[in-house]
Structure formats: C-alpha cells, structure tokens
Amino acid sequence: MNSPNLGYRMGAGARAGAVYDEGLRRHMLRVYNYMGLGLVVTGLVAFAVASTPALYVPIFSSPLKWVVMLAPLAFVMLFSFKMQTMSAASAQAMFWAFCAVMGLSLASVFLVFTGTSIARTFFIAATMFGATSLYGYMTRRDLTQFSSFLIMGLIGVVIASLVNLFLGSTALQFAISVIGIAVFIGLTAWDTQTIKEQYAENFDAESQQKLAVFGAFSLYLNFINIFQLLLNFTGERE
C-alpha cells in the first residue's frame, strides 16, 4: 500500500518543480529580451551614424576611429572587473551605453557592405545563434569541459584581431573569421547553459535582475561577433 505521506511529498515536489521551471523560463525570457533590445539599440545607432555624413566623416576619417573601434573592448573589461560590486540599475545603464557605443563602432558596416548582404548575414547569424543557444539550454551534457579550450580560443582571436588592425592581412583575417565563428558558437552554448544553471528561485529581485543583464551581455557579445565574422564571408561590398 502506498504511504499517504509519500504521495504528499511527491505531489509537493512536482509543484515545486513546476514553480522552478516557470521561474527559469521567465528568467531566460528576460535575458533574451535584454539582448534583443540591446541589438535594436545597436542597429539604430549604427544606421543613424552611417546615414549622417556630419557624424561618420569626422569619426572614420580621423584617428578618432581607433577610439570608436576600441571603446567596446574597454566596456567589456569594465564589465568584467565591476561585475560583483555593480548594482542592477548600474549594470543595466552600462549595458545600454555599451550597446550604443557598439552601434557607433558598427556604423562602418553600413558604409562598407550592401544593405541586402547585411540583412542576409544577420539572418544567418540569428539562425546559428538561436540553434546553438537552444542546444545549450536543452542539453544535459556538461559543457564546462570545453571552457578552457573556448577561453584560450577567445584570447587568441582577440589578440590576432588587434594585431591585424595594423597588419591588414587578408589571410590572417580569413583564419580569424573561421576560428572565431567556431569559438563564439561554442561560447553561445556554454554561456546559455551557465545562465540557466546560475538561476536560483530564492534569489532576490536585485540579484535576478543583475544575472539577467550579465547573461544578456554575454549572449549579445557572442551574437555580435558571429555576425561580424560572418560578414567576411557573406558580405557584399558597396
């Protein structure tokens, strides 16, 4: 005969699991919403600057272009160092500022590539990102075993990209693009799994908001890099 207490515990456990799953879905939706809005901000800023000669001419025809190109990297470093001590409101404000600065940096994309090829590349990047992020969310495989390889690959891509800003090597850029796409696809799956595992139902609203912003920041970076690297293959120049 089944114990009534056992049945009660199983029912309570099932209800607790359903509550947790619902909270996790809301958390992941918040992460993707932040990321999506960040991409909208970036796209609007990039298009506005590229459509305004009074803005892009003084920026991209002077040494100021180096400041614009390297500013996003400074934001990434600042985010990394201040992550633990930053409030949720500060993190959100910095995220929107970062998206705007990234838009300023990406304005050159609209000046170099055709609108059709940009739209096509965005769709391809979104498809790749969506499929990989879904895998990271659904898989039961522990992706942390690939973390060392992915981080080493990321560091290598960043260093090679900075060096190639001055060398302008086509062959090196091709290698960076191929390796970079593979690295950022892997990071998308790993980051998605990490965001999922970091969620805890008993976190206060401040902590959950902060986690959502930092999660969106990680996924946003992966998507932007996949998009930029893909442009080297699918982009058609003006």
N, C-alpha and C positions, 0 to 999 in steps of 0.2 A: 504494500500500500504506500502511495506517495505521501510524504510528510507535508502538511499544510504550510509549515514554516519554509520548507524548501521551495514550494510553489510560490510563496510570497516573495522570497528572496530573488527567485528567477524573474518574476514579474517586475520587481523593483529595479533589478539590474538591466532589464530590457528598456524600461522607461528612462533610466539614467543614460543608457547608451544612445537612445533616440535624442535626448536633450543635448548630449555632447555632439552628436553628428549634426544637429541643426545649428548649434553654435559654431561649429567648424565651417559649415557651409556659408554662414553669414560672414565669418572672418575672411574666408578666401574670396568671397564676392567683394568685400570691402577692399582687399588688396588689389584685385583686378580692376575695380572701379578707379582707385587712385592711379594705377598705372595707365589705364585708358585715358583718363582726364589729363594726365601728365603728357601723354603723346599728343593730345589735342592742343595743349598749350605750346608744345614744341613746334608742331606743324604750323600753327597760326603765326607764331613769332618768325619762323623761318620764311614763310611765304610773304609776310608783311615786309620783312627786311629786303628779301630778294626782289620785291615789286617796287621798291623805293630807291632810286639811284642816289638820292641825297643821303641815304644810310649806308648802302653797301659799297659805294665808290670810295668814301674816305676810310672805310674799315678794311676792305680787301685789297686796296692799292697802296697800303702803307704798312709799316711794322706793327700796327695795331692788330693786324690779322693773327699774329702769333699769340697775342694776349687772348683774343677771342677763341683760338683753337685750343689753347692750353688751360683756359679757365675751367672747363668741365672737370679736368683732372684734379684741379685744386679743390673743387667741390667734393669730389669723391674722397679725397684724402681727409678733408674736414669732417665729412660724414663719418668716416671710419674712426677718427680719433675722438669725436664728441658723442658717439652713439649712446654710450652708457649714461652720460650725465645730462643729455638733452631732454627737455620736456617734450610732450607730444605736440603741443602747439608750435614750439620752435622747430621740431623735426618737420612738421607739415609745411611751415613757412619756408624752410630751407629747401624742401623738395620742390615746391612750386618755383622758387627762384632758380634752382638748378635746371628745371625743365625749360625755363625761359632762356637761360644762358646757353643751354644746349641748342635751342632753336636758333639763337643768334649764330652759333658755330655752324649749324647745318644749313644756313641760308645759302652757302656756296653750292650746295647740292642742286638747288633750283636754278642756279646760274650756269652750271656745267652740264646737267643732264636734262633730257626732254621730260615734259610732264607725264607723257604716256609711260615711259620706262620707269619713272619714279613710282607711279601708281602700280605698275605691274610688279615691281620689286617689293613694294610694300605688301602686296597681297601674298606673294611667295613667302616673304619673311613672316607674315602673320600666320600663314598656314603651318610653316615649320615650327614656329614658336608655340602655337596652340597645341599641335600634336605632341610636342616634346614635354610641354608643361602638364598636359593631361597624363602622359606616361609617368611623370614624376609624382603626380598626385595619386595615381591608381596603383602603381607597382608596390609589391611587398618586398622587393629586393632592396637591401641597404646600399644606397648609392654613395655613402661616405667612403667606401673603399676606393672610389675613384677621385676623392677630393684632392689628394696630394698631386696626382697627375694633372688635374684640371687647373689647380692653382699655379703649378710650375708652367703649364702651357700659357696661362693668362699673363704671367710675368714676362715670359718670353715674347708674347705678341705685343705687349705694351712697349717693351724696350726696343724691339725691332721696328715698331711703328714710329717711335720717336726718332730713331736713327734714320729711318727712311724719309722723314720730313726734310732732312738736309741732303740725303743722297739722291732721292728721286729715282730709285732703281725699279724698273718695271718687273724684273724677275723676282726681286725681293718682295714687292707688293703682291705679286701673284701667290707666293708662298705664304705670306702673312694672311691673305684672304682665305686660302684653303684651310690652313691650320686654325685660324681664328674662328671660322664658322663652326668647325668641329668642336672647338673648346667652348664656345658660347652656347651651342646646342646642349652639350653636356652640363654646363653650368645652369642652364634653364631647368633641366630635370632635377638636378641636385638641389638648387635653391627652392624649387617648388616643394620638394619633399621636406626640406628643412623648415620652411614656413609652416607647413602642415603639422610637423612634429613639435614645433615651438608653441603652438597654440595650447592654451590650458584654460578650461572653463572657469576656474576660480581666480583668474587674473582680474584686476580691477579695470575700470573703463580706460583709465590713463595708459596702463600697460598694453592693453589690447590695441588701442589707437596707435601707440608707438610701434608696436610689432607690425601693424598693417602698413604703416608708412615705410618702414625699413624694408618690409617684404616687397612692397611696390617698387621701391628704389632699386632693389636687386634685380627684379624681373625687367624693369624698364631699361636698365643698363644692358642686360642681355639682348633684349629686342633691338635696341638702337644699334648695337654693334653688329648683330646679324644682318640688319637692314643695310648698314653702311658697307659691310664686307661683300654682301651680295651685289651691290651696285657695281662693283668692279667687274662682275661677270655679265650682269643683265642690263646694266645702264647704257643708254644710248646718248652720246654727247650732242649738245646743241650744234 
